[in-house]
Amino acid sequence: MSVITIARQFGAGGKTLGTMVAERLGYTLIDEQIVEMVALEADVSPELVDSIAEEAGREGIVQRFLRKLGPFSKGYVETAMEERPGYVNGDLYISLLHKVIPVLAEQGDVVIIGRGGQYILSEWPDTFHFLMIANIENRIRFMMDHYNIDRKKAQAVIDKQNKRRINLYRYFGRTDYDQPELYHMVLNMNRLRLDDAVQAVCHLVKA
């Protein structure tokens, strides 16, 4: 009953890797489900909670939408690019992640994508932490190839998500999220094929 967390530079292929690893090991992939559970705890919409990572760096009065919105229905890139007018407090979001992610980890045999899992579960037993990195050119190419978008849009998505990532970890009080010491393995996608990365992760977890 193991837990895998995957942190990534956006566009390095973290969600794709996580999906492939989960399928090969028979694990459950945890991604948007985290947002759904945080939304349930906070009694707000999943879209609103997910926007916190983007808006976390803003100062001022916190606003909440009062109306409920439906679950995710748009594609990955469209969701990543969408502008949202409201957000809940970033400290609340981080607090809720600290509640929700351990609940998910207790299930065992799960792959958790992003959202600070490497910090929240740093001392969790039978947990393996991975980081995916790649240079900007390879990340742009990955987005173009896997999400059928042009170069300009791929660059825009990566730039926007990089800012969201920095803002999210600012609420964790951390700037070391790309430091290799946090992880069991760093996967340099400039030098690895995706299939090789999947094999490396599965081999370590099985061992």
ABEGO torsion letter per residue (X at the ends): XBBBBBBBBBGAGAAAAAAAAAAAAGBBBBBAAAAAAAAAAAGBBAAAAAAAAAAAABBEBBBBBABBBBBBABBAAAAAABBBABBBBAAAAAAAAAAAAAAAAAAEGBBBBEGGAAAAAAABBGBBBBBBBBBAAAAAAAAAAAAGBBAAAAAAAAAAAAAAAAAAAAAAGBAAAABAAABABBBBAAABBAAAAAAAAAAAAAX
